């Protein structure tokens, strides 16, 4: 009985964490709805393009609007992109990377 409870708890934790870190696959990319870009807060701010987040309960990508951000010192923003695989299409998030 203890082994069964242990396995159930382990399976729950694994499923919970996998939902946090993985994105799903879709056959058709969702349509992005353009929103007006707010005014630039200062000349130091850069625009970070729109993004997509995976919603595990709904099994769909959810739109995230772009935003202004002060750059991280010594880094530049690389926009996210769609990637194709045999499973379908998935979104690879944008990130700040060291300047080359």
C-alpha distance (Angstrom), angle and dihedral (degrees) to the residues before:
residue distance angle dihedral
X1 . . .
X2 3.82 . .
X3 3.81 90.3 .
X4 3.80 91.1 52.4
X5 3.81 92.2 51.2
X6 3.80 90.8 45.8
X7 3.82 91.7 51.5
X8 3.81 91.8 47.4
X9 3.81 91.9 51.6
X10 3.80 92.0 45.6
X11 3.82 91.4 49.7
X12 3.83 91.5 49.5
X13 3.79 92.5 51.0
X14 3.81 92.3 47.1
X15 3.79 92.8 49.7
X16 3.81 91.3 46.0
X17 3.79 93.8 52.1
X18 3.78 94.5 42.7
X19 3.81 89.7 57.5
X20 3.80 90.0 55.4
X21 3.77 98.0 51.8
X22 3.77 107.4 31.9
X23 3.74 130.5 73.4
X24 3.72 125.3 -149.5
X25 3.73 134.7 -117.8
X26 3.79 126.0 -117.1
X27 3.77 132.4 -172.3
X28 3.82 92.9 -142.9
X29 3.79 125.9 35.9
X30 3.80 113.8 -121.7
X31 3.79 118.7 -111.5
X32 3.78 114.5 -106.3
X33 3.79 114.8 -135.8
X34 3.81 109.7 -143.0
X35 3.79 116.0 -129.9
X36 3.80 125.7 -168.1
X37 3.79 112.8 -91.5
X38 3.82 110.9 -118.5
X39 3.81 117.9 -125.7
X40 3.80 116.1 -79.5
X41 3.84 107.4 -98.1
X42 3.83 92.2 -145.4
X43 3.80 140.2 -17.1
X44 3.82 87.4 -99.0
X45 3.80 93.7 64.5
X46 3.81 122.9 92.5
X47 3.79 126.9 -158.6
X48 3.80 115.5 -110.4
X49 3.79 108.5 -155.3
X50 3.76 126.1 -124.2
X51 3.76 119.8 -74.7
X52 3.79 141.0 -166.0
X53 3.78 128.7 -126.1
X54 3.80 125.0 -161.6
X55 3.81 116.9 -123.0
X56 3.84 106.6 -155.6
X57 3.82 95.9 -167.6
X58 3.82 92.7 52.0
X59 3.85 95.7 32.8
X60 3.81 91.2 -136.3
X61 3.79 139.0 106.9
X62 3.79 114.6 -105.6
X63 3.79 121.3 -149.1
X64 3.80 118.9 -113.2
X65 3.77 115.6 -166.1
X66 3.78 124.0 -129.4
X67 3.80 120.6 -103.0
X68 3.80 143.8 -170.8
X69 3.81 118.2 -102.1
X70 3.77 137.2 170.9
X71 3.81 106.8 -115.0
X72 3.76 120.2 -107.8
X73 3.81 108.6 -110.3
X74 3.82 110.9 -95.9
X75 3.79 93.4 5.6
X76 3.78 136.8 98.1
X77 3.78 129.3 -157.3
X78 3.80 119.2 -110.0
X79 3.81 111.6 -160.7
X80 3.79 121.4 -125.0
X81 3.77 121.3 -107.9
X82 3.77 143.6 -166.9
X83 3.78 116.9 -101.3
X84 3.79 127.6 -160.1
X85 3.79 125.4 -142.1
X86 3.79 136.9 157.6
X87 3.83 87.3 -91.5
X88 3.82 92.5 57.0
X89 3.79 135.0 -98.5
X90 3.79 124.8 -32.2
X91 3.79 134.6 -179.8
X92 3.80 119.8 -114.8
X93 3.81 108.1 -155.8
X94 3.79 123.3 -124.2
X95 3.80 118.6 -108.8
X96 3.78 145.5 -174.0
X97 3.79 112.0 -108.9
X98 3.79 135.2 -179.7
X99 3.80 113.2 -87.8
X100 3.78 114.2 -108.5
